[in-house]
Amino acid sequence: MFDNEPNLTDLDFEASVAQSLALSPPRIASKWLYDDKGAILFEGIVSSPDYYVGRAELEILDAHAGEIGAALGAGGSLVELGSGASTKVRKLLDAMPRLGRYVPVEISEAQLLEAAATLRDDYPGLEIVPIAADFTKDFDLTAVVGDGPVLGFFPGSTLCNLLPANSEAFLRRMHGLLGPDSFFLAGVDLHKEPEVLLAAYNEPGGAIWDFNLNILDRMNRELGTGLDRADFRHEAIYNADLRRIEAAIYPLRDIVVRVAGQTFDLPAEQPIVLEYSHKYTLETFAALAARAGWHTVDAWTDHNQLFSMHFLTNRSPA
Ligand SMILES: C[S@@+](CC[C@H](N)C(=O)[O-])C[C@H]1O[C@@H](n2cnc3c(N)ncnc32)[C@H](O)[C@@H]1O
């Protein structure tokens, strides 16, 4: 079902890294960036001044959380995919006093449980059901959400990390996970001048660099690879033909590494891709969502038109 996508293969960390290093160019699944340390490093990116995604998304949520809550109605479930520190979702929770439950789904279990405990203190009347899961794999929410209305929430442009065909397949899979009569709110980064994108993804504060090089620490710790951060640099480039950022680490010299009993050459300056971030217009993303069986209720941008949120439903028109 999924095409050429390390993020979506059902392998453990070691097997996935070995498979990724055999690709040309090597491409390690970005989900492995989020171990406990990576989850904390990611928070540093969200607050960096050049990385507009978090600010723009909060602005859109501020403006539209009320109407999203009204559409969902009372007693519904809010399911966040890749919930991280569950920060942005507070804008929705604050605007949805009649929400039945919040279901954060997150691969980084320590961060998930900590965020759920904090939210329980701050929203004492709300049922919170954290699920430690990889959202690329099948899991069942029926017992958790019952038959009330469900809103899937996928902020942070995480959907844009997938190849467009796989984003479409992912959205199609959401019908089964969330059920019929559901809503889906997706954060989607907009096509814009490459200079703005490159400034955001190569932000000078070094937070993204630090976050991406954390993959080497994880490989050393879990796979015994003995790599040295000082032998790599980080750079994000813009691929204009495919309208995507390609964030990669580059060896500064020829390196040989052993993973899962196999030997891999990592030649100097050959990128090891860690993340693609595809850029859409409002129209190209709405068309992708429609191909996946979702109708657009509305789509919003921040005032600088840097970022968009698409509010979708699979409810049949009345
Ligand atoms: C870009 S961050 C977004 C965090 C938060 N939703 C926000 O918008 O600030 C992506 C989050 O998704 C999580 N994640 C990435 N891949 C995942 C997967 N396959 N399954 C579950 N969670 C995943 C990461 O751990 C991280 O917390």
The ligand as an SDF file (V2000), in Angstrom:
LIG
                    3D

 27 29  0  0  0  0  0  0  0  0999 V2000
    6.2660   17.3810   14.5300 C   0  0  0  0  0  0  0  0  0  0  0  0
    6.0100   16.7010   16.1520 S   0  0  0  0  0  0  0  0  0  0  0  0
    4.4050   17.3970   16.5440 C   0  0  0  0  0  0  0  0  0  0  0  0
    4.0930   17.4160   18.0210 C   0  0  0  0  0  0  0  0  0  0  0  0
    2.7790   18.1190   18.3960 C   0  0  0  0  0  0  0  0  0  0  0  0
    1.6290   17.4210   17.8310 N   0  0  0  0  0  0  0  0  0  0  0  0
    2.8250   19.5270   17.8700 C   0  0  0  0  0  0  0  0  0  0  0  0
    2.2010   19.8100   16.8650 O   0  0  0  0  0  0  0  0  0  0  0  0
    3.5180   20.3380   18.4940 O   0  0  0  0  0  0  0  0  0  0  0  0
    5.6420   15.0770   15.7020 C   0  0  0  0  0  0  0  0  0  0  0  0
    5.2510   14.2080   16.8820 C   0  0  0  0  0  0  0  0  0  0  0  0
    4.8190   12.9630   16.3580 O   0  0  0  0  0  0  0  0  0  0  0  0
    5.4440   11.9050   17.0580 C   0  0  0  0  0  0  0  0  0  0  0  0
    5.5900   10.8100   16.1060 N   0  0  0  0  0  0  0  0  0  0  0  0
    6.3920   10.8030   15.0030 C   0  0  0  0  0  0  0  0  0  0  0  0
    6.2130    9.6560   14.3380 N   0  0  0  0  0  0  0  0  0  0  0  0
    5.2740    8.9360   15.0390 C   0  0  0  0  0  0  0  0  0  0  0  0
    4.6610    7.6750   14.8360 C   0  0  0  0  0  0  0  0  0  0  0  0
    4.9870    6.9450   13.7790 N   0  0  0  0  0  0  0  0  0  0  0  0
    3.7330    7.2490   15.7210 N   0  0  0  0  0  0  0  0  0  0  0  0
    3.4000    8.0160   16.8040 C   0  0  0  0  0  0  0  0  0  0  0  0
    3.9510    9.2330   17.0540 N   0  0  0  0  0  0  0  0  0  0  0  0
    4.8850    9.6850   16.1700 C   0  0  0  0  0  0  0  0  0  0  0  0
    6.7530   12.4660   17.5440 C   0  0  0  0  0  0  0  0  0  0  0  0
    7.2540   11.7710   18.6700 O   0  0  0  0  0  0  0  0  0  0  0  0
    6.3840   13.9160   17.8460 C   0  0  0  0  0  0  0  0  0  0  0  0
    5.9340   14.0750   19.1680 O   0  0  0  0  0  0  0  0  0  0  0  0
  1  2  1  0
  2  3  1  0
  2 10  1  0
  3  4  1  0
  4  5  1  0
  5  6  1  0
  5  7  1  0
  7  8  2  0
  7  9  1  0
 10 11  1  0
 11 12  1  0
 11 26  1  0
 12 13  1  0
 13 14  1  0
 13 24  1  0
 14 15  1  0
 14 23  1  0
 15 16  2  0
 16 17  1  0
 17 18  1  0
 17 23  2  0
 18 19  1  0
 18 20  2  0
 20 21  1  0
 21 22  2  0
 22 23  1  0
 24 25  1  0
 24 26  1  0
 26 27  1  0
M  CHG  2   2   1   9  -1
M  END
$$$$
